[in-house]
Amino acid sequence: MIFGITTFTLIHVVVSLVGIFAGLVVAGGLVAGKRLDGWTGVYLVTTVATSVTGFGFPFVAFLPSHAVGIISLVVLAAVIVARYVKHLTGAWRRIYVWGTVLALYLNVFVLLVQLFRRLPALIVAAPKQQEPPFLVTQLVVLVLFVWLGRAAVKGFRAEPGGMA
């Protein structure tokens, strides 16, 4: 154990944070009309790893976190197909962009849930995660990600040189 958490938890958290950081870089690239292939690879690998390792924690019942993990893996599968199999052609370009932003949002959503469960000041502010500080935070983040998704679709419309 390190800092009171298991090595598995530490690995899961670090991979998640790397995925979120890489995802923000990728999303910024999409807004700017750039693919950022290296960052995309890091983002996809770490985000898939985040969702997969999330199922490695002990549980006795199906939890909301499992639903988020399943949704994330389905979205990531579509993103991977759009990027590496369909090469962003036609409708797959929008699927790639929206899926990339949605998977990133899901990771940030879970990060906020965990912060409100672990940080003392946030626990006091929203002990049941049904109080206004938690709900407003999640709503603001959702609105920001909708805006980011729209900006990414607008910025990442077509490849330079007219290729779709």
C-alpha positions in Angstrom: 0.0 0.0 0.0 1.1 3.5 -0.8 -0.6 6.5 0.9 -3.2 4.1 2.2 -4.3 2.8 -1.3 -3.4 -0.4 -3.0 -1.0 -0.5 -5.9 -3.9 -1.5 -8.2 -5.8 1.6 -7.2 -2.8 3.8 -7.7 -2.2 2.4 -11.2 -5.9 2.8 -12.1 -5.8 6.4 -10.8 -2.6 7.3 -12.6 -3.8 5.7 -15.9 -7.1 7.6 -15.5 -5.4 10.9 -15.0 -3.0 10.4 -18.0 -6.0 9.5 -20.1 -7.9 12.6 -19.0 -4.8 14.8 -19.7 -4.2 13.1 -23.1 -7.9 13.4 -23.9 -7.9 17.1 -23.2 -4.9 17.5 -25.6 -6.7 15.4 -28.3 -10.0 17.4 -27.8 -8.0 20.7 -28.2 -6.4 19.3 -31.3 -9.9 18.5 -32.7 -11.1 22.0 -32.0 -8.0 23.3 -33.9 -8.6 20.8 -36.8 -5.6 18.6 -36.0 -5.5 14.8 -35.4 -2.6 14.6 -33.1 -2.0 10.9 -33.8 0.5 10.2 -31.0 -1.7 11.8 -28.3 -4.7 10.0 -29.7 -3.0 6.7 -29.2 -2.1 7.5 -25.7 -5.6 8.7 -25.0 -7.3 5.7 -26.4 -5.0 3.1 -24.7 -5.2 4.8 -21.3 -8.9 5.4 -21.5 -9.6 1.8 -22.5 -7.3 0.7 -19.7 -9.1 3.0 -17.2 -12.5 1.4 -18.1 -11.1 -2.1 -18.1 -9.2 -1.8 -14.8 -12.4 -0.3 -13.2 -13.9 -3.7 -13.4 -10.9 -5.1 -11.3 -12.2 -3.7 -8.0 -14.1 -6.1 -5.8 -17.9 -5.7 -5.9 -21.0 -7.8 -5.0 -23.6 -5.9 -7.1 -23.8 -4.1 -10.4 -23.0 -0.4 -9.7 -23.5 2.8 -11.6 -19.7 2.8 -12.2 -20.0 -0.5 -14.0 -22.6 1.0 -16.3 -20.4 4.0 -17.0 -17.5 1.6 -17.7 -19.6 -0.4 -20.2 -20.8 2.7 -21.9 -17.3 4.0 -22.1 -16.0 0.8 -23.7 -18.8 0.8 -26.3 -18.1 4.4 -27.2 -14.3 3.8 -27.3 -14.9 0.8 -29.6 -16.8 3.0 -32.0 -14.0 5.7 -31.8 -11.3 3.1 -32.5 -13.3 1.7 -35.5 -14.0 5.2 -36.8 -10.3 6.2 -36.5 -8.4 3.1 -37.4 -10.8 1.0 -39.5 -13.0 3.6 -41.3 -10.2 6.3 -41.4 -12.6 9.1 -40.5 -14.6 8.8 -43.7 -18.1 10.1 -44.0 -20.2 9.9 -40.9 -17.4 8.1 -39.1 -15.6 11.5 -38.7 -18.4 12.8 -36.5 -18.7 9.5 -34.6 -15.0 9.8 -33.9 -15.2 13.4 -32.7 -18.3 13.0 -30.6 -17.2 9.6 -29.2 -13.8 11.0 -28.3 -15.4 13.9 -26.4 -18.0 11.6 -24.8 -15.4 9.1 -23.5 -13.4 12.0 -22.1 -16.5 13.4 -20.4 -17.3 10.0 -18.8 -13.8 9.9 -17.4 -14.1 13.5 -16.0 -17.6 12.6 -14.6 -16.1 9.7 -12.7 -13.2 11.8 -11.6 -15.6 14.4 -10.1 -17.6 11.6 -8.4 -14.4 10.3 -6.8 -13.2 13.8 -5.8 -16.5 14.4 -4.0 -16.1 11.0 -2.3 -12.5 11.4 -1.2 -11.7 15.1 -0.5 -12.9 16.2 2.9 -14.1 19.7 1.9 -16.1 18.2 -0.9 -17.5 15.4 1.3 -18.8 18.1 3.7 -20.2 20.1 0.8 -22.1 17.1 -0.7 -22.0 14.0 1.5 -24.6 12.1 -0.5 -23.7 13.6 -3.9 -27.2 14.8 -4.3 -26.6 18.3 -2.9 -26.4 21.5 -5.0 -22.5 21.7 -5.0 -22.2 18.3 -6.6 -25.1 18.7 -9.0 -24.1 22.2 -10.1 -20.5 21.0 -10.7 -21.6 18.1 -12.8 -24.1 20.3 -14.7 -21.4 22.9 -15.5 -19.0 20.2 -16.6 -21.7 18.6 -18.8 -22.4 22.0 -20.4 -18.7 22.6 -21.0 -18.3 19.2 -22.7 -21.3 19.8 -24.9 -19.7 23.0 -25.9 -16.4 21.2 -26.4 -18.1 18.6 -28.6 -19.7 21.2 -30.8 -16.5 23.1 -31.1 -14.6 19.9 -31.9 -17.1 18.9 -34.6 -16.9 22.4 -36.1 -13.1 22.5 -36.0 -12.5 18.9 -37.2 -14.7 19.0 -40.3 -12.4 17.8 -43.0 -8.8 16.8 -43.6 -6.6 19.5 -45.2 -6.6 19.1 -48.9 -10.3 18.2 -49.1 -10.1 14.6 -47.9 -13.0 13.6 -45.7 
